[in-house]
Amino acid sequence: MSAKIALVTGGSRGLGKDMAISIARKGIDVILTYRNNEQQALEVVAAIESMGCKAAALHLDMSDFNSLIAFMQSVAGVLTSKWGTAHFDFLINNAGMGATVPFADVTEALFDDFMNVHFKGVYFLTQKSLPLLNNGGRVVNISTGTTRFCVPGYSVYASMKGAVETFTKYLAKELGSRGINVNVVAPGPVETDFNNGAIRNNPQMKGFLSSMSPLGRVGNADDIGSVVAFLCTEDAKWINGQRIEVSGGINL
């Protein structure tokens, strides 16, 4: 039986890196993408290969909408050359960017960047993936806790993620005839380099956010990746169209 294959966007660092490695722990091969740091991506590939799975890294800039067709051609090429197949099984829409900008200061250019990366890019990358996605596969879209609770400065980011959450329900409805499950994983505050390490590098913010969680801490990358990996297994076969918040119960 051939191995299952996952495509994880933004899999070279942070949450995406842990998602890629956690998925490989389930015996699933991984194609991961990077935007700037190829070396980081190759280190993740090496880590996955050391676990006995196959992996590959491809460049993807979600802010460059016109690059999506060429990217999907690259995916098709590596599927053929490395796996001898034309299809993959799991699409993890994780790649993103962060910024804390008060609503009054948001520019049209910033709005467009966030829309391209977090919504338009996700929407059309998923659409262009459909011919390569196996029936019975899965799509996991990464959202944020800030669609449920508000953090000043996140109005653009959270609005785009809110759009992705609505999109997820429609995908689940429209892809159901192919046996494809579609879900959202919404992380709470996590200590990574996301948004220039805003939580990791600010002890005051980290302490404040930790105090809002019943478990008394912020999240770590490995709190999130294992949930995404679970959604790629048969154990999750009846979970569909759901928003799963992985936030330690913050702001209950």
Rosetta silent file (secondary structure, phi, psi, omega in degrees, C-alpha in Angstrom):
SEQUENCE: MSAKIALVTGGSRGLGKDMAISIARKGIDVILTYRNNEQQALEVVAAIESMGCKAAALHLDMSDFNSLIAFMQSVAGVLTSKWGTAHFDFLINNAGMGATVPFADVTEALFDDFMNVHFKGVYFLTQKSLPLLNNGGRVVNISTGTTRFCVPGYSVYASMKGAVETFTKYLAKELGSRGINVNVVAPGPVETDFNNGAIRNNPQMKGFLSSMSPLGRVGNADDIGSVVAFLCTEDAKWINGQRIEVSGGINL
SCORE:     score description
SCORE:     0.000 S_00000001
   1 L     0.000  128.298 -177.034    0.000    0.000    0.000 S_00000001
   2 L   -72.722  151.328 -178.593    1.475    3.345   -1.047 S_00000001
   3 L   -69.580  149.309  170.784    2.112    5.983    1.591 S_00000001
   4 L   -74.604  155.309 -177.315   -0.244    8.896    2.038 S_00000001
   5 E  -130.811  133.442  176.252    1.160   12.328    1.164 S_00000001
   6 E  -113.548  142.062  170.828    0.448   15.698    2.805 S_00000001
   7 E  -107.205  116.862 -177.055    1.134   19.154    1.390 S_00000001
   8 E  -115.287  110.260  177.682    1.890   21.588    4.225 S_00000001
   9 L   -78.949  144.076 -177.529    2.248   25.238    3.243 S_00000001
  10 L    64.849   38.390 -174.115    4.611   27.244    5.406 S_00000001
  11 L   -92.248   12.192 -175.166    6.118   24.039    6.748 S_00000001
  12 L   -90.989  -14.642 -176.307    9.674   25.263    7.204 S_00000001
  13 L  -157.598  171.309  173.266    9.308   26.914   10.624 S_00000001
  14 H    56.601 -139.641 -178.295    7.016   27.618   13.558 S_00000001
  15 H   -62.190  -39.455 -178.505    3.678   25.864   13.693 S_00000001
  16 H   -62.112  -38.379  177.329    4.010   24.565   10.135 S_00000001
  17 H   -60.887  -45.995 -179.331    7.278   22.826   10.929 S_00000001
  18 H   -68.435  -34.524  175.065    5.701   21.012   13.850 S_00000001
  19 H   -60.314  -46.989 -178.531    2.678   20.127   11.729 S_00000001
  20 H   -60.675  -44.454 -178.337    4.943   18.593    9.076 S_00000001
  21 H   -70.480  -39.957  178.757    6.932   16.581   11.627 S_00000001
  22 H   -64.940  -37.966  177.202    3.808   15.506   13.553 S_00000001
  23 H   -64.951  -41.865  178.588    2.199   14.338   10.299 S_00000001
  24 H   -62.685  -32.682  177.804    5.347   12.346    9.457 S_00000001
  25 H   -62.241  -22.066  176.509    5.125   10.673   12.866 S_00000001
  26 L   -85.772    4.881  179.997    1.847    9.191   11.621 S_00000001
  27 L    83.076   18.474 -178.575    3.750    7.571    8.739 S_00000001
  28 L  -101.974  132.228  176.144    2.583   10.160    6.198 S_00000001
  29 E   -73.387  158.666 -170.958    5.009   11.599    3.625 S_00000001
  30 E  -136.637  132.205  161.879    5.230   15.390    3.375 S_00000001
  31 E  -105.674  122.059 -179.810    5.704   18.091    0.762 S_00000001
  32 E  -118.515  155.513  179.742    6.340   21.345    2.611 S_00000001
  33 E  -116.358  157.092  176.060    6.713   24.885    1.346 S_00000001
  34 E  -137.062  155.748  177.795    8.913   27.795    2.328 S_00000001
  35 L  -102.053  -46.778 -173.195    8.889   31.454    1.365 S_00000001
  36 L  -119.717  -37.749 -167.809   12.363   32.764    2.189 S_00000001
  37 L  -109.443   91.975 -179.214   14.584   30.240    3.937 S_00000001
  38 H   -64.307  -37.185 -177.633   15.297   27.178    1.820 S_00000001
  39 H   -61.725  -43.190  176.072   17.904   25.907    4.287 S_00000001
  40 H   -57.940  -43.782 -178.895   15.358   25.782    7.116 S_00000001
  41 H   -62.838  -41.396 -179.488   13.001   23.867    4.852 S_00000001
  42 H   -67.180  -30.743  176.097   15.693   21.358    3.900 S_00000001
  43 H   -66.747  -36.749  176.353   16.438   20.781    7.592 S_00000001
  44 H   -68.047  -41.216  175.949   12.782   19.860    8.135 S_00000001
  45 H   -56.572  -46.156 -179.693   12.958   17.544    5.110 S_00000001
  46 H   -62.397  -40.449  179.423   16.029   15.868    6.634 S_00000001
  47 H   -63.063  -40.354  179.609   14.257   15.482    9.990 S_00000001
  48 H   -68.433  -42.662  179.545   11.280   13.822    8.297 S_00000001
  49 H   -64.531  -31.424  178.324   13.491   11.537    6.222 S_00000001
  50 L   -67.777  -17.048  178.314   15.352   10.490    9.385 S_00000001
  51 L   -90.952   -0.882  177.207   11.985    9.184   10.625 S_00000001
  52 L    94.964    7.072  177.312   11.676    6.915    7.588 S_00000001
  53 L  -104.466  161.167  173.095    9.251    9.016    5.555 S_00000001
  54 L   -88.053  150.977  178.729    9.786   10.746    2.237 S_00000001
  55 E  -153.575  157.498  175.870    9.743   14.549    2.068 S_00000001
  56 E  -149.397  154.789  178.859   10.348   17.419   -0.333 S_00000001
  57 E  -122.246  133.344  178.565   10.486   21.228   -0.072 S_00000001
  58 E  -128.008  148.183  177.276    9.102   23.649   -2.656 S_00000001
  59 E   -79.149  136.691  175.408    9.156   27.450   -2.829 S_00000001
  60 L  -149.292  125.067  174.596    5.790   29.200   -2.460 S_00000001
  61 L  -112.117  101.602 -176.061    5.073   32.895   -1.966 S_00000001
  62 L   -64.743  -19.427  179.356    1.405   33.167   -1.035 S_00000001
  63 L   -77.666  -14.323  179.439    1.522   36.945   -1.546 S_00000001
  64 L  -100.990   87.268 -173.647    2.258   36.401   -5.260 S_00000001
  65 H   -57.736  -35.044 -176.124   -1.127   35.246   -6.494 S_00000001
  66 H   -71.553   -7.526 -179.303    0.122   34.784  -10.058 S_00000001
  67 H   -88.909   -4.686 -172.056    2.619   32.143   -8.927 S_00000001
  68 H   -65.506  -38.954 -178.826   -0.004   29.587   -7.900 S_00000001
  69 H   -64.248  -45.049  178.795   -0.294   27.868  -11.285 S_00000001
  70 H   -64.105  -36.641  178.800    3.485   27.411  -11.535 S_00000001
  71 H   -63.804  -45.035 -179.886    3.557   26.157   -7.945 S_00000001
  72 H   -64.708  -31.067  173.831    0.931   23.509   -8.628 S_00000001
  73 H   -65.206  -37.277  176.564    2.968   22.413  -11.649 S_00000001
  74 H   -65.493  -40.355  177.034    5.935   22.014   -9.278 S_00000001
  75 H   -60.850  -47.670  179.788    3.794   19.927   -6.933 S_00000001
  76 H   -60.157  -38.805 -179.793    2.708   17.709   -9.823 S_00000001
  77 H   -65.223  -44.497 -177.935    6.334   17.366  -10.906 S_00000001
  78 H   -73.291  -31.522  174.772    7.661   16.316   -7.510 S_00000001
  79 H   -60.659  -41.978 -179.864    4.750   13.894   -7.002 S_00000001
  80 H   -69.973  -47.650 -172.579    5.741   12.186  -10.248 S_00000001
  81 H   -73.733  -36.861 -174.323    9.516   12.257   -9.745 S_00000001
  82 H   -97.625  -29.748 -174.730    9.661   11.359   -6.044 S_00000001
  83 H  -116.855  -13.644 -178.255    6.510    9.317   -5.489 S_00000001
  84 L    65.458   34.731 -179.589    5.531    8.057   -8.913 S_00000001
  85 L  -139.343  167.634  178.797    1.992    9.340   -8.473 S_00000001
  86 L  -109.234    1.664 -171.251   -0.184   12.179   -9.701 S_00000001
  87 L  -136.239  157.340  169.792   -2.061   12.803   -6.451 S_00000001
  88 E  -128.058  174.984 -167.263   -1.695   13.678   -2.786 S_00000001
  89 E  -112.760  -32.674 -171.854   -4.048   13.149    0.150 S_00000001
  90 E  -132.476  127.806  175.184   -3.935   16.012    2.647 S_00000001
  91 E  -111.078  119.765  179.154   -3.761   19.781    2.096 S_00000001
  92 E  -111.064  104.918 -179.001   -2.749   21.839    5.128 S_00000001
  93 E   -86.244   86.808 -173.653   -3.284   25.561    4.452 S_00000001
  94 L  -111.306  -29.360 -171.810   -0.957   26.957    7.087 S_00000001
  95 L   -53.807  135.381 -178.291    1.327   29.561    5.442 S_00000001
  96 L  -162.501 -179.934  178.775    0.759   33.016    6.866 S_00000001
  97 L  -142.725  158.240 -178.598    2.098   36.319    8.079 S_00000001
  98 L  -133.008  153.410  172.414    1.435   38.424   11.128 S_00000001
  99 L  -164.364  143.029  176.476    1.342   42.058   12.156 S_00000001
 100 L  -105.038  105.030 -174.563   -0.230   43.965   15.025 S_00000001
 101 L  -132.871  119.095  176.870   -1.732   47.106   13.496 S_00000001
 102 L   -56.493  144.125 -177.943   -4.478   49.240   15.079 S_00000001
 103 H   -49.200  -42.190 -176.489   -7.560   49.508   12.880 S_00000001
 104 H   -64.709  -19.817 -176.106   -7.048   53.274   12.447 S_00000001
 105 H  -103.844   -0.193 -177.079   -3.582   52.676   10.985 S_00000001
 106 L   -69.571  130.234  177.410   -4.375   49.889    8.512 S_00000001
 107 L   -98.583  161.834  176.912   -3.455   50.793    4.930 S_00000001
 108 H   -61.992  -37.505  179.662   -4.988   49.436    1.767 S_00000001
 109 H   -62.872  -43.389  177.825   -1.629   47.864    0.873 S_00000001
 110 H   -63.929  -43.637  178.947   -1.486   46.004    4.216 S_00000001
 111 H   -57.777  -45.862 -178.753   -5.097   44.897    3.800 S_00000001
 112 H   -65.022  -38.972  177.786   -4.352   43.552    0.318 S_00000001
 113 H   -60.648  -47.081 -178.876   -1.245   41.689    1.537 S_00000001
 114 H   -67.119  -37.867  178.797   -3.220   39.969    4.280 S_00000001
 115 H   -64.605  -44.264 -178.759   -6.104   39.189    1.939 S_00000001
 116 H   -63.066  -44.611 -175.154   -3.784   37.631   -0.665 S_00000001
 117 H   -75.310  -45.291 -168.188   -1.878   35.506    1.846 S_00000001
 118 H   -96.416  -18.877 -179.372   -4.632   34.505    4.244 S_00000001
 119 H  -128.866  -61.718 -176.855   -7.765   34.306    2.121 S_00000001
 120 H   -59.702  -44.611  179.548   -7.466   34.753   -1.647 S_00000001
 121 H   -62.980  -43.673  179.129   -4.326   32.612   -1.803 S_00000001
 122 H   -64.216  -43.337 -178.560   -5.845   29.894    0.380 S_00000001
 123 H   -58.651  -51.275 -173.046   -9.086   29.939   -1.614 S_00000001
 124 H   -84.571  -26.195  171.953   -7.466   29.528   -5.012 S_00000001
 125 H   -63.584  -41.318  177.311   -4.592   27.270   -3.934 S_00000001
 126 H   -63.658  -44.167  178.952   -7.253   24.892   -2.633 S_00000001
 127 H   -59.540  -45.225 -177.619   -9.211   25.207   -5.876 S_00000001
 128 H   -72.920  -16.307  177.200   -6.111   24.506   -7.989 S_00000001
 129 H   -80.926  -18.233 -171.495   -5.269   21.526   -5.757 S_00000001
 130 H   -54.827  -42.174  179.832   -8.562   19.754   -6.457 S_00000001
 131 H   -66.062  -21.380 -177.937   -7.369   17.817   -9.528 S_00000001
 132 H   -98.079  -10.971 -174.674   -4.380   16.503   -7.518 S_00000001
 133 E   -87.609  124.491 -179.249   -6.239   15.780   -4.272 S_00000001
 134 E   -64.029  144.307  167.490   -7.295   12.162   -3.819 S_00000001
 135 E   -58.092  142.498 -176.605  -10.910   11.296   -3.165 S_00000001
 136 E    81.628    8.312 -179.646  -11.243   10.530    0.526 S_00000001
 137 E   -82.781 -168.078 -177.490   -8.570   13.113    1.329 S_00000001
 138 E  -138.861  148.418  167.682   -8.584   15.935    3.845 S_00000001
 139 E  -122.941  130.481  175.125   -8.181   19.707    3.871 S_00000001
 140 E  -121.808  117.661  177.082   -7.148   21.442    7.099 S_00000001
 141 E  -100.164  134.402 -178.942   -7.280   25.237    7.168 S_00000001
 142 E   -95.058  123.539  179.794   -5.406   27.060    9.911 S_00000001
 143 L  -113.724 -138.800 -175.449   -7.301   29.923   11.520 S_00000001
 144 L  -159.627  149.925  173.513   -6.881   31.713   14.856 S_00000001
 145 H   -60.285  -22.999 -175.038   -8.456   32.060   18.259 S_00000001
 146 H   -77.633    7.711  164.520   -8.927   35.750   17.441 S_00000001
 147 H   -83.988  -18.526  177.914  -11.977   34.968   15.316 S_00000001
 148 L   -98.276  -42.690  177.916  -13.724   34.120   18.616 S_00000001
 149 L  -122.133  153.369 -170.378  -12.125   36.667   20.966 S_00000001
 150 L  -101.904  133.871  174.092  -10.701   40.053   20.012 S_00000001
 151 L  -120.271  115.763 -178.403   -7.113   41.227   20.338 S_00000001
 152 L   -52.558  134.767 -179.008   -6.618   44.908   19.419 S_00000001
 153 L    99.284   -5.574 -177.680   -4.436   45.222   16.329 S_00000001
 154 L  -109.855   19.250 -173.243   -5.613   41.974   14.747 S_00000001
 155 H   -60.939  -40.183 -178.980   -8.655   43.312   12.866 S_00000001
 156 H   -72.730  -51.196 -178.554   -7.263   42.521    9.393 S_00000001
 157 H   -55.411  -50.911 -175.972   -5.692   39.169   10.279 S_00000001
 158 H   -68.701  -33.339  177.891   -8.748   37.902   12.142 S_00000001
 159 H   -63.862  -42.015  178.439  -11.162   39.133    9.465 S_00000001
 160 H   -66.303  -39.202  177.712   -9.339   37.128    6.795 S_00000001
 161 H   -67.331  -34.148  174.845   -9.288   34.075    9.042 S_00000001
 162 H   -61.617  -38.677  176.276  -13.014   34.534    9.644 S_00000001
 163 H   -63.241  -40.559  178.572  -13.475   34.374    5.878 S_00000001
 164 H   -63.535  -36.821  179.541  -11.446   31.144    5.806 S_00000001
 165 H   -65.596  -40.300  175.845  -13.694   29.647    8.490 S_00000001
 166 H   -66.338  -44.680  177.996  -16.796   30.362    6.403 S_00000001
 167 H   -55.211  -39.098 -178.644  -15.013   29.065    3.296 S_00000001
 168 H   -59.793  -41.559  179.748  -14.238   25.834    5.178 S_00000001
 169 H   -64.172  -41.586  178.728  -17.921   25.079    5.697 S_00000001
 170 H   -65.643  -40.778  177.062  -18.636   25.571    2.006 S_00000001
 171 H   -59.679  -46.232 -179.733  -15.696   23.365    1.059 S_00000001
 172 H   -58.096  -40.470 -179.168  -16.950   20.614    3.365 S_00000001
 173 H   -68.260  -44.676 -171.888  -20.380   20.839    1.737 S_00000001
 174 H   -83.989  -21.369  179.315  -19.126   20.944   -1.856 S_00000001
 175 H   -99.507   -2.136 -178.262  -16.340   18.357   -1.568 S_00000001
 176 H   -58.573  -32.353 -179.151  -18.362   15.868    0.447 S_00000001
 177 H   -65.813  -18.382  176.413  -19.353   13.968   -2.692 S_00000001
 178 H   -97.523    4.853  179.778  -15.661   13.109   -3.122 S_00000001
 179 L    72.396   21.831 -178.377  -15.344   11.928    0.486 S_00000001
 180 L   -95.560  121.892  176.036  -13.039   14.852    1.337 S_00000001
 181 E   -87.683  142.475  179.726  -13.267   16.156    4.917 S_00000001
 182 E  -133.848  125.266 -178.204  -12.517   19.838    5.531 S_00000001
 183 E  -138.969  164.533  175.876  -11.870   21.328    8.966 S_00000001
 184 E  -112.185  135.083  165.931  -10.377   24.358   10.689 S_00000001
 185 E  -110.717  123.907 -175.873   -7.745   24.285   13.423 S_00000001
 186 E  -115.469   97.737  178.937   -7.688   27.583   15.311 S_00000001
 187 E   -69.836  148.204  167.275   -4.607   28.044   17.541 S_00000001
 188 L   -86.853 -160.274  179.769   -4.661   30.385   20.507 S_00000001
 189 L   -61.178  127.130 -177.332   -1.562   32.371   21.544 S_00000001
 190 E  -129.364  140.129 -177.897    1.524   30.314   20.720 S_00000001
 191 L   -86.572   89.641  175.686    5.159   30.984   21.543 S_00000001
 192 L  -137.401 -169.046  176.969    6.864   30.915   18.108 S_00000001
 193 L   -86.598    7.461  179.392    8.591   33.388   15.789 S_00000001
 194 H   -60.804  144.020 -178.681    5.204   34.322   14.266 S_00000001
 195 H    52.591   47.095  179.749    4.556   38.069   14.035 S_00000001
 196 H    58.006   35.473  177.626    8.236   38.713   14.793 S_00000001
 197 H    64.409   35.865 -172.241    8.060   36.595   17.928 S_00000001
 198 L   -55.115  -38.742  179.866    5.501   38.967   19.474 S_00000001
 199 L   -85.359  -46.251 -176.416    4.656   36.574   22.324 S_00000001
 200 L   -60.605  -37.921 -173.536    8.007   34.827   22.697 S_00000001
 201 L   -92.609    2.228 -176.570    9.977   38.072   22.873 S_00000001
 202 L  -126.681   92.284 -176.549    7.632   39.965   25.193 S_00000001
 203 H   -57.296  -34.615 -179.555    7.551   38.528   28.736 S_00000001
 204 H   -65.600  -45.492  178.168    4.828   40.961   29.788 S_00000001
 205 H   -65.441  -42.676  179.374    2.523   39.892   26.948 S_00000001
 206 H   -60.281  -43.334  179.520    3.365   36.244   27.503 S_00000001
 207 H   -65.143  -41.432  179.173    2.553   36.558   31.195 S_00000001
 208 H   -63.428  -46.883 -179.709   -0.717   38.367   30.523 S_00000001
 209 H   -66.051  -37.559  177.671   -1.874   35.785   27.973 S_00000001
 210 H   -61.612  -36.871 -178.014   -0.803   32.931   30.261 S_00000001
 211 H   -69.613  -18.145 -178.970   -2.934   34.378   33.048 S_00000001
 212 L   -88.302   -7.600 -179.367   -6.004   34.242   30.789 S_00000001
 213 L   -98.582  136.186  175.230   -5.686   30.490   30.243 S_00000001
 214 L   -57.755  -25.629 -177.916   -7.091   27.976   32.736 S_00000001
 215 L   -91.306   -2.301  169.592   -3.879   25.983   32.170 S_00000001
 216 L    73.778   23.360  177.341   -1.691   28.956   33.062 S_00000001
 217 L  -155.030  165.982  169.279    0.523   29.115   29.977 S_00000001
 218 L   -87.623  172.237 -177.813    0.596   30.033   26.310 S_00000001
 219 E   -80.085  160.239  170.166    0.809   27.363   23.653 S_00000001
 220 L  -113.653  161.091 -178.503    3.865   25.701   22.165 S_00000001
 221 H   -55.385  -38.253 -175.476    4.211   24.598   18.547 S_00000001
 222 H   -76.177   -2.736  171.454    3.837   20.949   19.521 S_00000001
 223 H   -77.871  -21.168 -172.768    0.433   21.696   21.037 S_00000001
 224 H  -100.791  -46.797 -173.563   -0.909   22.403   17.552 S_00000001
 225 H   -57.813  -36.233 -177.787    0.843   20.049   15.131 S_00000001
 226 H   -66.934  -30.194  178.570   -0.420   16.905   16.817 S_00000001
 227 H   -73.305  -41.691  176.411   -4.037   18.006   16.336 S_00000001
 228 H   -61.461  -43.442  179.124   -3.477   18.703   12.632 S_00000001
 229 H   -62.414  -41.699  177.348   -1.808   15.298   12.285 S_00000001
 230 H   -56.407  -39.985 -178.842   -4.757   13.633   14.051 S_00000001
 231 H   -68.104  -13.402  177.475   -7.128   15.151   11.467 S_00000001
 232 L   -94.257    6.224 -178.059   -5.122   13.357    8.771 S_00000001
 233 L  -107.540  167.201  177.619   -5.759    9.937   10.325 S_00000001
 234 H   -66.100  -23.514  178.452   -8.618    7.460   10.112 S_00000001
 235 H   -61.592  -22.793 -176.895   -9.420    8.243   13.749 S_00000001
 236 H  -104.343   19.162 -170.742  -10.761   11.612   12.530 S_00000001
 237 L   -64.498  -19.358 -176.335  -12.782   10.267    9.602 S_00000001
 238 L  -108.807   12.433  174.359  -16.134   11.530   10.932 S_00000001
 239 L   -96.602  121.051 -174.116  -14.994   15.065   11.819 S_00000001
 240 L  -153.343  135.737  177.110  -16.077   17.406    9.047 S_00000001
 241 L    70.097   23.377 -173.656  -16.860   21.110    8.667 S_00000001
 242 L  -106.419  149.705  169.520  -15.679   21.845   12.212 S_00000001
 243 E  -102.244  112.237 -178.874  -13.702   24.656   13.828 S_00000001
 244 E  -105.223  108.421  179.731  -11.407   23.053   16.393 S_00000001
 245 E   -85.969  127.817 -178.904   -9.881   25.653   18.670 S_00000001
 246 E  -118.386   83.375 -169.319   -6.563   24.563   20.181 S_00000001
 247 L  -135.442    8.684 -178.010   -5.980   27.305   22.710 S_00000001
 248 L    69.205   11.133  178.399   -5.838   25.714   26.148 S_00000001
 249 L    81.843   26.767 -179.620   -9.275   27.184   26.885 S_00000001
 250 L   -63.799  144.930  175.833   -8.239   30.839   26.836 S_00000001
 251 L    58.505   41.140  176.570  -11.009   33.405   27.415 S_00000001
 252 L   -72.718    0.000    0.000  -13.650   30.932   28.526 S_00000001
